[in-house]
Amino acid sequence: MERIQETTTTRQPPKKRMTYEEFLAWADEDTYAEWVNGEVIMVSPASRRHQDITDFLTAVLRTFVEIHGLGRVISAPFQMKLPYSGREPDILFVAREHLDRLRDTYLDGPADLVVEVLSPESAARDRGEKFYEYEAAGIPEYWLIDPTREMAEFYVLEGKHYRPRFTGSHGRYESHVLPGFWWQVEWLWQDPLPSEMEVLVQIGGEAYIRHLADVLRHVGGDAYVRLLVRHLTEKDPQE
């Protein structure tokens, strides 16, 4: 995890240890920091590519989850309070049955899925401290996306330990936590990134098209829906 920095200034971490509640009161929306065992850990600002991939993943996951009524997808900055730390994952998913854990400024307990997009500064922490913290907290699924190496790692909790389900640069990964959600890993390395709508049509199929038709009907009536149907059924004249 890293954060993109525009005009904000870097705050100095407090020298004294603090409770999690004191940390929440101290940190604001422009503070790039996490809380670990009473200490504040400052986090480096993100690169543009890191943010693009995070935004792309968030948009696709959020739409899929909303269509199927599975819960909530939240992107940083948003804290996740674990037994001995307050982490700020790049993306977290909270299942419908666990939405009571959500507070105004943080998630009080583990998410059901966490995504961290790595940077050179955060890679060791995301693969080390956070990996074991998320495992111990019982987070069922953990994704590590490494844009620098163009490598993705997907872990699923089996018993008390994470087991790798997929590691690589290319191929299809099917989520354990999100029923019906799958992902072509190579989409993440494209420049520019693929269209979110095209990806959702492939992943969501008929359910996403029905959702899109409902949105168009609400905005512009059946005429817009007919345009969508025509666009989906017409062939490229050069084919």
GIVEN-V503471 format. One record per residue. BURIAL is + if it has 16 or more other C-alpha atoms within 10 Angstrom, else -. Layout:
BURIAL  BURIAL
This chain:
+  +  +  -  -  -  -  -  -  -  -  -  -  -  -  -  -  +  -  +  -  -  +  +  -  -  -  -  -  -  +  +  +  +  +  +  -  +  +  +  -  +  +  +  +  +  -  -  -  +  +  -  +  +  -  +  +  +  +  +  +  +  +  +  +  -  -  -  -  +  +  +  +  +  +  +  +  +  +  +  +  +  -  -  +  +  +  +  +  +  +  +  +  +  +  -  -  -  -  -  -  -  -  -  -  +  +  +  +  +  +  +  +  +  +  +  +  +  +  -  -  +  +  -  -  +  -  -  -  +  +  -  +  +  +  +  +  +  +  +  +  +  +  +  +  +  +  -  -  -  +  +  +  +  +  +  +  -  -  -  -  +  -  -  -  +  +  -  +  +  -  -  +  -  +  +  +  +  -  -  +  -  -  -  +  +  +  +  +  -  -  -  -  -  -  -  +  -  -  +  -  -  +  +  -  -  -  +  +  -  +  +  +  +  -  +  -  -  -  -  -  -  -  +  +  -  -  -  -  -  -  -  -  -  -  -  -  -  -
